[in-house]
Amino acid sequence: MIALSLAEIAAVVGGQTHDIPDTSVQVTGPVVRDSREVVPGTLFVAFVGERVDGHDFAAQVVEAGAVAVLASRPVGVPAIVVDDVQEALGALARHVVERLGATLVALTGSAGKTSTKDLIAQVLGGKAPTVFTPGSLNNEIGLPLTALSATEETKFLVLEMGARGIGHIRYLAGLTPPRVGLVLNVGSAHIGEFGGREQIAQAKGELVESLPSAADGGAAILNADDPLVRAMASRTKAKVVLFGESAEADVRAENVRLTDSGQPSFRLHTPSGASDVTMRLYGEHHVSNALAAAAVAHELGMSATEIATALSGAGTLSRWRMEVTERPDGVTIVNDAYNANPESMRAALRALVAMGKGRRTWAVLGKMAELGDEALAEHDAVGRLAVRLNVSKLVAVGGIEASWLQLGAYNEGSWGEESVHVSDAQAAIDLLRKQLRPGDVVLVKASRSVGLERVAQTLAEAGTEGEVAAR
């Protein structure tokens, strides 16, 4: 964070100082909520959670070098006490962002947010110092903490914004007002909470409504291939830039194909020129993510050649998102177990098939959460798609949702041992240990709550242990 005195911070957040001998002392380190991340100069934010109360760590973090604690009650060590810690954190983030003068890019969407955010960060990072959301810390706590990690040297601040309901993105955009806003897509993620795709579109569109006008430099980057996103052009006064494979897109892809290993290659077209891209990432769905990143970068002054070079060199920054491990015995493990929704499931299955040409493919799939009344139909559809794509083996892991996956595959014509339903991650591991052969490709994917990353991690480590027979 930029250096601020405790007196300045107290004034910004409307707090009272307690047990602080000298309020001119500055916070020169990061702002954190995890006591394990404290370093000298830190401001520690004490949240009260369901299991842990951050106030209980106050003495420990000050001993470790924290300058003070942002708290909701006195804690016996230097503290700024406020009525609402979350509101205070947001106010501090807003203050720091306004002081910085960095260009703030915000993005949202039903699928692909984190992968696209990572691409944008890598492309812009080659141009100037860039700070971006780590992982998926995209809520009312994670977003301001990310913003507060920026320094005077930061030129670009890239923030992922998630939403669980109407008004959430409006709130986040108020904390960290973006100049460039990107909406990727409107899908089925969290449809059970929102009630329908139109409501999701309403929530996601709050981002473009928050942007400054075109005259003031605002730019709304919208997916030309998604009708609900494209319609958001009427909800903003910002300049509208379209990306996609549509001929009407300002930033578009032509001659899209996959390499033999399943990596996308295409000709990138921008208003200022064209250049070829071959990505290191896996799956055709990354073309849309790359175009979104390219549109943002072009709007911020990068040339087509610079963008294409950066996209071709970009890798995976966040864990468990199409994370590929090539084992010594020839088995390929694709760990995409961080999260899942119907759109990302379909994209991952298609990527599996592209990667597995001429090889035996396994889809180890689990529950997609928060689908509400659509849960049965969506799980059934994913099971059916696995069969239509000729995935060799489907392993459905977990409870009722997994049984729906397996039933969909069965009803689509998956017979015998082509699909199986197992109870949990350990059962999936036991099955795969017995049946994997050299050359097999295994996709592991489910919502985060299922914990299937353990399957992927265990299998990724198994190739050196002699567990796979050379058949």
C-alpha positions as CSV (number, residue, x, y, z in Angstrom):
1,M,0.0,0.0,0.0
2,I,1.1,3.6,-0.4
3,A,2.5,4.9,2.9
4,L,-0.2,6.4,5.1
5,S,0.0,7.5,8.7
6,L,-2.3,6.0,11.3
7,A,-3.9,9.4,11.8
8,E,-4.7,9.6,8.1
9,I,-6.2,6.1,8.0
10,A,-8.3,6.9,11.1
11,A,-9.6,10.0,9.4
12,V,-10.4,8.1,6.1
13,V,-12.3,5.3,7.8
14,G,-13.9,7.4,10.5
15,G,-12.3,5.5,13.3
16,Q,-10.9,6.2,16.8
17,T,-7.3,5.4,17.7
18,H,-6.6,3.3,20.7
19,D,-3.3,2.5,22.4
20,I,-1.3,4.3,19.7
21,P,1.4,6.5,21.3
22,D,2.3,8.2,18.0
23,T,-0.4,8.5,15.3
24,S,2.2,9.8,12.8
25,V,3.6,6.3,12.5
26,Q,3.0,5.1,8.9
27,V,1.7,1.8,7.5
28,T,4.4,0.9,4.9
29,G,3.6,-2.8,4.4
30,P,0.6,-4.7,3.1
31,V,-3.0,-4.6,4.5
32,V,-3.9,-8.2,5.4
33,R,-6.6,-10.2,7.2
34,D,-4.5,-13.4,7.7
35,S,-2.2,-13.3,10.6
36,R,0.3,-15.5,8.8
37,E,0.8,-12.8,6.2
38,V,2.0,-10.1,8.6
39,V,5.3,-8.5,8.0
40,P,6.8,-5.3,9.5
41,G,4.7,-2.3,8.6
42,T,1.5,-4.2,8.1
43,L,-2.0,-3.0,8.9
44,F,-3.9,-6.1,10.2
45,V,-7.7,-6.2,9.5
46,A,-9.6,-8.1,12.2
47,F,-12.7,-9.8,10.9
48,V,-15.0,-11.8,13.0
49,G,-15.7,-15.1,11.1
50,E,-17.8,-18.1,11.8
51,R,-14.9,-20.0,13.4
52,V,-12.2,-17.5,14.0
53,D,-12.2,-14.0,15.4
54,G,-9.3,-11.9,14.0
55,H,-9.3,-9.8,17.2
56,D,-7.9,-12.8,19.1
57,F,-4.7,-12.5,17.0
58,A,-4.1,-8.8,17.8
59,A,-1.2,-9.2,20.2
60,Q,0.4,-11.8,18.0
61,V,0.3,-9.7,14.8
62,V,1.7,-6.6,16.5
63,E,4.6,-8.7,17.9
64,A,5.2,-9.9,14.4
65,G,5.5,-6.3,13.1
66,A,2.0,-5.0,12.4
67,V,1.8,-1.3,13.0
68,A,-1.8,-1.5,14.1
69,V,-5.1,-3.4,13.9
70,L,-8.2,-2.2,12.2
71,A,-10.8,-3.5,14.6
72,S,-14.4,-3.2,15.8
73,R,-13.3,-3.1,19.5
74,P,-10.2,-2.2,21.5
75,V,-7.7,-5.0,21.6
76,G,-5.0,-3.9,24.0
77,V,-2.5,-3.0,21.3
78,P,-2.4,-0.2,18.8
79,A,-5.7,-0.2,16.9
80,I,-8.1,1.9,14.8
81,V,-11.5,1.1,16.1
82,V,-14.5,1.4,13.7
83,D,-18.2,0.4,13.8
84,D,-17.9,-1.8,10.7
85,V,-14.5,-3.3,9.7
86,Q,-15.7,-4.2,6.2
87,E,-17.0,-0.7,5.4
88,A,-13.8,0.8,6.8
89,L,-11.7,-1.5,4.6
90,G,-13.7,-0.4,1.6
91,A,-13.4,3.3,2.4
92,L,-9.6,2.9,2.8
93,A,-9.4,1.1,-0.6
94,R,-11.4,3.9,-2.3
95,H,-9.1,6.5,-0.8
96,V,-5.9,4.7,-1.9
97,V,-7.2,4.1,-5.4
98,E,-8.0,7.8,-5.8
99,R,-4.6,8.7,-4.6
100,L,-2.8,6.3,-6.9
101,G,-3.9,7.6,-10.3
102,A,-3.5,4.1,-11.8
103,T,-5.8,2.9,-14.6
104,L,-8.3,0.6,-13.1
105,V,-9.7,-2.3,-15.1
106,A,-12.6,-4.3,-13.8
107,L,-14.1,-7.5,-15.2
108,T,-17.0,-9.7,-14.5
109,G,-18.9,-12.6,-16.1
110,S,-20.4,-16.0,-15.4
111,A,-17.4,-18.0,-16.6
112,G,-13.8,-17.4,-17.4
113,K,-13.2,-14.4,-15.1
114,T,-10.1,-15.6,-13.4
115,S,-8.5,-17.0,-16.5
116,T,-9.2,-13.8,-18.4
117,K,-8.0,-11.6,-15.5
118,D,-4.7,-13.6,-15.5
119,L,-4.3,-13.0,-19.2
120,I,-5.0,-9.3,-18.9
121,A,-2.5,-9.1,-16.0
122,Q,0.2,-10.8,-18.1
123,V,-0.4,-8.7,-21.2
124,L,-0.5,-5.4,-19.4
125,G,2.3,-6.4,-17.1
126,G,4.7,-6.5,-20.0
127,K,3.9,-2.8,-20.6
128,A,3.9,-1.4,-17.1
129,P,3.8,-2.4,-13.4
130,T,0.4,-4.2,-12.9
131,V,-1.4,-5.3,-9.8
132,F,-4.2,-7.9,-10.1
133,T,-6.6,-10.0,-8.1
134,P,-4.9,-13.1,-6.8
135,G,-6.9,-16.2,-7.5
136,S,-10.6,-15.5,-7.2
137,L,-10.6,-13.0,-4.3
138,N,-13.3,-11.0,-6.0
139,N,-15.7,-10.1,-3.2
140,E,-16.3,-7.2,-0.8
141,I,-13.2,-8.3,1.2
142,G,-10.8,-9.7,-1.4
143,L,-11.3,-6.8,-3.9
144,P,-10.3,-3.9,-1.5
145,L,-7.4,-6.0,-0.1
146,T,-6.1,-6.3,-3.7
147,A,-6.6,-2.6,-4.4
148,L,-4.6,-1.8,-1.3
149,S,-1.7,-3.9,-2.5
150,A,-1.0,-1.4,-5.2
151,T,1.9,1.1,-4.8
152,E,3.0,4.4,-6.3
153,E,4.7,2.5,-9.1
154,T,1.4,0.7,-10.1
155,K,0.1,1.8,-13.5
156,F,-2.6,-0.8,-14.1
157,L,-4.9,-2.3,-11.4
158,V,-6.9,-5.3,-12.7
159,L,-9.8,-6.4,-10.5
160,E,-12.1,-9.3,-10.9
161,M,-15.6,-8.6,-9.6
162,G,-18.0,-11.4,-8.5
163,A,-21.7,-11.2,-7.6
164,R,-24.1,-13.2,-5.7
165,G,-27.0,-10.9,-6.3
166,I,-28.3,-7.6,-7.6
167,G,-26.3,-4.6,-6.3
168,H,-23.1,-6.5,-5.5
169,I,-21.1,-5.3,-8.5
170,R,-22.5,-1.8,-8.1
171,Y,-21.1,-1.8,-4.5
172,L,-17.7,-3.1,-5.6
173,A,-17.4,-0.6,-8.4
174,G,-18.1,2.1,-5.9
175,L,-15.2,1.0,-3.8
176,T,-12.8,0.8,-6.7
177,P,-14.2,2.9,-9.6
178,P,-13.0,1.4,-12.9
179,R,-12.2,3.3,-16.1
180,V,-12.3,0.2,-18.2
181,G,-15.0,-2.4,-17.6
182,L,-15.2,-5.9,-19.2
183,V,-18.2,-8.2,-19.3
184,L,-17.3,-11.7,-20.5
185,N,-20.6,-13.6,-20.7
186,V,-23.9,-14.3,-19.0
187,G,-24.3,-18.0,-18.2
188,S,-25.8,-20.3,-15.6
189,A,-23.4,-19.9,-12.8
190,H,-25.3,-19.0,-9.6
191,I,-28.6,-19.1,-11.5
192,G,-30.2,-20.7,-8.4
193,E,-29.4,-17.5,-6.4
194,F,-30.3,-15.0,-9.1
195,G,-33.4,-16.7,-10.5
196,G,-32.6,-16.6,-14.2
197,R,-30.1,-15.4,-16.8
198,E,-31.9,-12.1,-17.3
199,Q,-31.3,-11.3,-13.6
200,I,-27.7,-12.4,-14.0
201,A,-27.4,-10.0,-16.9
202,Q,-28.9,-7.2,-14.8
203,A,-26.3,-7.8,-12.1
204,K,-23.3,-8.1,-14.4
205,G,-24.4,-4.9,-16.3
206,E,-24.0,-2.9,-13.2
207,L,-20.3,-2.8,-14.1
208,V,-20.8,-0.8,-17.4
209,E,-23.3,1.5,-15.7
210,S,-20.5,2.5,-13.2
211,L,-18.1,3.6,-15.9
212,P,-17.2,7.2,-16.7
213,S,-18.4,8.6,-20.0
214,A,-16.5,8.2,-23.2
215,A,-15.5,11.8,-23.0
216,D,-13.9,11.1,-19.6
217,G,-12.1,8.0,-20.9
218,G,-14.6,5.3,-19.9
219,A,-14.6,2.1,-22.0
220,A,-17.0,-0.8,-21.9
221,I,-15.5,-4.0,-23.4
222,L,-18.4,-6.3,-24.3
223,N,-18.7,-9.8,-25.8
224,A,-20.2,-9.4,-29.3
225,D,-21.0,-13.2,-29.3
226,D,-23.3,-13.1,-26.3
227,P,-26.6,-11.3,-26.9
228,L,-27.2,-10.5,-23.3
229,V,-23.8,-8.9,-22.9
230,R,-24.0,-7.1,-26.2
231,A,-27.3,-5.5,-25.1
232,M,-25.4,-3.8,-22.2
233,A,-24.2,-1.2,-24.7
234,S,-27.4,0.7,-24.1
235,R,-26.7,0.8,-20.3
236,T,-23.4,2.8,-20.5
237,K,-22.2,6.2,-21.5
238,A,-18.7,4.8,-22.0
239,K,-17.1,4.0,-25.3
240,V,-18.2,0.5,-26.4
241,V,-15.6,-1.9,-27.7
242,L,-16.9,-5.3,-29.0
243,F,-14.8,-8.5,-28.9
244,G,-15.5,-11.9,-30.3
245,E,-15.6,-14.1,-33.4
246,S,-18.4,-12.0,-34.9
247,A,-17.5,-10.0,-38.0
248,E,-18.9,-7.0,-36.2
249,A,-16.4,-7.2,-33.4
250,D,-13.8,-4.5,-33.1
251,V,-11.3,-7.1,-31.7
252,R,-11.9,-10.5,-33.3
253,A,-10.3,-13.9,-34.1
254,E,-10.1,-15.5,-37.5
255,N,-8.8,-18.9,-38.6
256,V,-9.3,-20.4,-35.2
257,R,-8.0,-23.9,-34.8
258,L,-6.5,-26.1,-32.1
259,T,-3.0,-27.5,-32.3
260,D,-2.5,-31.3,-32.0
261,S,-2.0,-30.8,-28.2
262,G,-5.3,-28.8,-27.9
263,Q,-3.9,-25.3,-27.7
264,P,-5.7,-22.5,-29.5
265,S,-4.2,-20.7,-32.5
266,F,-5.8,-17.8,-34.4
267,R,-5.3,-14.6,-36.3
268,L,-5.9,-11.6,-34.0
269,H,-7.5,-8.6,-35.6
270,T,-7.6,-5.2,-33.9
271,P,-8.6,-1.7,-35.2
272,S,-4.8,-1.0,-35.6
273,G,-3.6,-4.2,-37.1
274,A,-3.5,-8.0,-37.0
275,S,-1.1,-10.6,-35.7
276,D,-1.0,-14.4,-35.1
277,V,-1.4,-16.0,-31.7
278,T,-0.7,-19.5,-30.5
279,M,-1.5,-19.9,-26.9
280,R,0.1,-22.1,-24.2
281,L,-3.3,-22.7,-22.6
282,Y,-5.5,-25.6,-23.4
283,G,-9.0,-25.4,-24.9
284,E,-10.8,-23.4,-27.6
285,H,-12.7,-21.5,-24.9
286,H,-9.6,-19.5,-24.2
287,V,-9.9,-17.8,-27.6
288,S,-12.8,-15.7,-26.2
289,N,-10.8,-15.0,-23.0
290,A,-7.8,-14.0,-25.1
291,L,-9.9,-11.6,-27.3
292,A,-11.3,-10.0,-24.2
293,A,-7.8,-9.4,-22.8
294,A,-6.7,-8.1,-26.3
295,A,-9.6,-5.6,-26.4
296,V,-8.6,-4.3,-23.0
297,A,-4.9,-4.0,-23.9
298,H,-5.7,-2.4,-27.3
299,E,-7.9,0.2,-25.5
300,L,-4.9,0.9,-23.2
301,G,-2.5,1.6,-26.1
302,M,-0.9,-1.7,-27.0
303,S,-0.4,-2.8,-30.6
304,A,-1.7,-6.0,-32.2
305,T,1.9,-7.4,-32.3
306,E,2.6,-6.6,-28.7
307,I,-0.7,-8.1,-27.6
308,A,-0.2,-11.3,-29.7
309,T,3.3,-11.8,-28.4
310,A,2.1,-11.4,-24.8
311,L,-0.9,-13.8,-25.3
312,S,1.3,-16.4,-26.9
313,G,3.6,-16.4,-23.9
314,A,1.0,-16.2,-21.2
315,G,0.5,-19.1,-18.8
316,T,-1.7,-20.2,-16.0
317,L,-1.3,-18.0,-12.9
318,S,-4.2,-19.4,-10.7
319,R,-4.2,-23.0,-9.4
320,W,-6.6,-25.8,-10.5
321,R,-7.7,-24.1,-13.7
322,M,-6.9,-26.4,-16.7
323,E,-3.6,-27.1,-14.9
324,V,-1.9,-29.7,-17.0
325,T,0.6,-32.3,-15.6
326,E,2.4,-34.7,-17.9
327,R,3.4,-37.7,-15.9
328,P,6.6,-39.7,-16.7
329,D,4.4,-42.7,-17.6
330,G,2.6,-40.8,-20.3
331,V,-0.6,-40.0,-18.4
332,T,-1.9,-36.4,-18.7
333,I,-3.8,-35.0,-15.7
334,V,-5.9,-31.8,-16.3
335,N,-6.8,-30.3,-12.9
336,D,-9.7,-27.9,-13.5
337,A,-11.2,-28.6,-10.1
338,Y,-11.4,-25.1,-8.7
339,N,-15.0,-24.5,-9.8
340,A,-17.6,-25.5,-12.2
341,N,-20.8,-24.3,-14.0
342,P,-22.5,-25.7,-17.1
343,E,-20.6,-23.4,-19.5
344,S,-17.2,-24.2,-18.0
345,M,-18.0,-27.9,-17.9
346,R,-18.8,-27.9,-21.6
347,A,-15.7,-26.0,-22.4
348,A,-13.5,-28.3,-20.3
349,L,-15.0,-31.5,-21.9
350,R,-14.3,-30.1,-25.4
351,A,-10.8,-29.3,-24.4
352,L,-10.3,-32.8,-23.0
353,V,-11.4,-34.3,-26.4
354,A,-9.1,-31.9,-28.3
355,M,-6.2,-32.8,-26.1
356,G,-6.9,-36.5,-26.2
357,K,-7.1,-37.2,-30.0
358,G,-6.0,-40.8,-30.5
359,R,-5.8,-41.4,-26.8
360,R,-8.2,-42.7,-24.1
361,T,-10.0,-39.8,-22.3
362,W,-11.4,-39.7,-18.8
363,A,-13.9,-37.1,-17.4
364,V,-13.9,-37.2,-13.6
365,L,-16.8,-34.9,-12.8
366,G,-18.7,-33.8,-9.7
367,K,-21.4,-31.5,-8.6
368,M,-22.1,-28.0,-10.1
369,A,-23.4,-25.9,-7.2
370,E,-25.9,-23.1,-7.0
371,L,-28.0,-24.1,-10.0
372,G,-31.4,-24.2,-8.2
373,D,-34.2,-25.7,-10.1
374,E,-31.9,-26.1,-13.2
375,A,-29.6,-28.6,-11.4
376,L,-31.1,-31.8,-12.6
377,A,-31.4,-30.7,-16.2
378,E,-27.9,-29.2,-16.3
379,H,-26.2,-32.2,-14.7
380,D,-28.1,-34.5,-17.1
381,A,-27.0,-32.4,-20.1
382,V,-23.3,-32.6,-19.1
383,G,-23.5,-36.4,-18.8
384,R,-25.1,-36.5,-22.2
385,L,-22.5,-34.2,-23.7
386,A,-19.6,-36.4,-22.5
387,V,-21.1,-39.3,-24.5
388,R,-21.7,-37.2,-27.6
389,L,-18.1,-36.0,-27.5
390,N,-17.0,-39.7,-27.3
391,V,-15.2,-39.2,-24.0
392,S,-14.0,-42.7,-23.3
393,K,-14.8,-42.9,-19.5
394,L,-17.0,-40.8,-17.3
395,V,-16.5,-41.1,-13.5
396,A,-19.3,-39.2,-11.7
397,V,-18.2,-38.4,-8.1
398,G,-20.5,-37.6,-5.2
399,G,-24.1,-37.6,-4.3
400,I,-27.4,-37.0,-6.1
401,E,-25.9,-34.5,-8.6
402,A,-23.3,-37.1,-9.6
403,S,-26.0,-39.7,-10.1
404,W,-27.7,-37.2,-12.5
405,L,-24.5,-36.9,-14.5
406,Q,-24.2,-40.7,-14.8
407,L,-27.9,-41.0,-15.7
408,G,-27.5,-38.5,-18.5
409,A,-24.6,-40.5,-19.9
410,Y,-26.6,-43.7,-19.6
411,N,-29.7,-42.3,-21.3
412,E,-27.5,-41.0,-24.1
413,G,-26.1,-44.4,-24.8
414,S,-23.3,-45.0,-22.4
415,W,-23.3,-48.7,-21.6
416,G,-21.2,-51.1,-19.6
417,E,-18.1,-49.6,-18.1
418,E,-18.2,-46.4,-20.1
419,S,-19.6,-44.5,-17.2
420,V,-19.6,-45.1,-13.4
421,H,-20.9,-43.4,-10.3
422,V,-18.6,-43.4,-7.2
423,S,-19.2,-42.1,-3.8
424,D,-16.3,-39.7,-3.1
425,A,-12.9,-38.5,-4.1
426,Q,-11.1,-41.5,-2.5
427,A,-13.3,-44.0,-4.5
428,A,-12.4,-42.1,-7.7
429,I,-8.7,-42.3,-6.8
430,D,-8.9,-46.0,-6.1
431,L,-10.7,-46.7,-9.4
432,L,-8.3,-44.6,-11.5
433,R,-5.2,-46.1,-9.9
434,K,-6.4,-49.5,-11.1
435,Q,-7.6,-48.6,-14.5
436,L,-5.4,-45.8,-15.9
437,R,-3.0,-46.7,-18.8
438,P,0.0,-44.9,-20.2
439,G,-1.2,-42.3,-22.7
440,D,-4.6,-41.6,-21.0
441,V,-5.8,-38.1,-20.5
442,V,-7.8,-37.3,-17.3
443,L,-9.9,-34.2,-16.7
444,V,-11.0,-33.5,-13.1
445,K,-13.7,-30.9,-12.6
446,A,-16.4,-29.9,-10.1
447,S,-17.5,-27.1,-7.9
448,R,-15.0,-26.1,-5.3
449,S,-17.1,-27.6,-2.4
450,V,-16.6,-31.1,-3.8
451,G,-12.9,-31.1,-3.3
452,L,-11.9,-33.0,-6.4
453,E,-8.6,-31.3,-6.6
454,R,-7.4,-34.1,-4.3
455,V,-8.1,-36.6,-7.1
456,A,-6.0,-34.6,-9.6
457,Q,-3.2,-33.9,-7.2
458,T,-2.9,-37.6,-6.1
459,L,-3.0,-38.8,-9.7
460,A,-0.5,-36.2,-10.8
461,E,2.0,-37.6,-8.2
462,A,1.3,-41.2,-9.0
463,G,3.3,-41.6,-12.2
464,T,6.6,-42.0,-10.3
465,E,5.2,-44.6,-8.0
466,G,4.7,-47.5,-10.4
467,E,1.0,-47.5,-10.0
468,V,0.1,-47.5,-13.7
469,A,0.6,-50.7,-15.5
470,A,2.5,-50.6,-18.9
471,R,-0.2,-52.2,-21.0
